[in-house]
């Protein structure tokens, strides 16, 4: 299973998934500036309100995040990465931060908060 590599524009907050990073150190640019790596759990925010939780139910993995879903502050997406699969579900404000995936034995769950960045849970 590979690691999730994201880059964010410091000006417009555009988020880019990098499948293979460049080796020459030239970097990715947006708005005329180098994009910065998005690090997991890199902001000072409540851990318990950002880490994805899960339950197994009838062959499904039900993932929730105990987080507000307001217009200005919400979980943008939840992702499941396992050895043989990646799935991302995009969320919207005013909806529950809850998604359902087909169950896998082990993997990594990611949640991305529009204000506090990337959070993960391995299982």
N, C-alpha and C positions, 0 to 999 in steps of 0.2 A: 504494500500500500504506500503510495507516495504522499508527501506532505502537501498541504494546500498552500500555494504561494499567491498572495494578493498584493497589488500595488495601488496606492491611492494618490490622487492629485491633491497637493496641499492647498490649491486655490478653489477648485470647483467641486472637490470631493468625489470625482469620478473614480470608480472602482474597476480594476482590471484583473482578471484571472490569468496568471502566467503559467503556461503549460511547460515551457522550458526556458529558463532564464539565460540571458546572454552571458558569455564567458569573458567578454572584452571590457566589462565595466563601463560601457558607454551609457547604460541606463535607458529607461523609458521616459518620455517627456509628454506633458500635457500642459496646456496654458503657458507654454514657454518655460516650464520648470520641470526638474527631475521628479518623477513619481517616487513616493516613499513606500518601503515595505510595511505591510500591515502585520503587526505582531499580535499573537494571541494574548488575550488578557492583559493588554498593555496600558490600560487606562485605569484611573482611580475611580472605580464604580463598585456598586454592591455585587459581590460575587454571586450571592444566592438569587439575584434577579436577572442574571444573564446566562448562567450555565444551563445547557439543555438537560432536561430530565427525560426519562423514558420508562415505559412499561411495556411488557410483552402481553399481547392479547390475541388469541386465536390466529397465530401465525403472522401477526403484524407487530410492528414496532411503533408505538404511539409516543410521539415526542412533543413535549411542551416546554415552554419557557415562562417562568413566573415573572412577567414583565408587562409594563403598561403598553398599550397599543394606541397611543394618541397620535394626532396628525403630525406633531413636531418631534415625537420621540417614540420609536417603535422598533421591533425586530423586523428587519427587511427580508431576511431569508433564513431558512434552516437547511443544512446539507447533511447527508449521510455519505460517508466514504468507507468502503470496505475493500477487501482484497480484489473483488471482481466487479464492483459497482460503485457508481457515484450518482447521487440524485440530489437535486436542489429544488426546493419549493419556495417560491417568492410569496411574501405575505404583504398585507396592506393594513394601514391604520384602521382602527375601529373593528378589527376582526381578532379572533383569538389566536394567540401564538401557539398553534397546535397543528401538527402534521402527522400523517400516517405513512409509513414505509413498509414494504415487505420485510419480514424479520430476517436478520443475519445473526450469526453466532457472535461475531466481534467486529468492531469497526470504530469509527470516530464520528461524533456528531458535532457540527459547528452551528453557531447562531451568530448573526451579524446585526448588531445594534447600530442604528444610524448615528447615535451620539457617542457610544462607548466602544465601538469597534468589534473585533472578533473574539469569540469565546468558544471553548471546546470541551468535550467530555469524551474520553476513550472508554470503551466497554468491551 
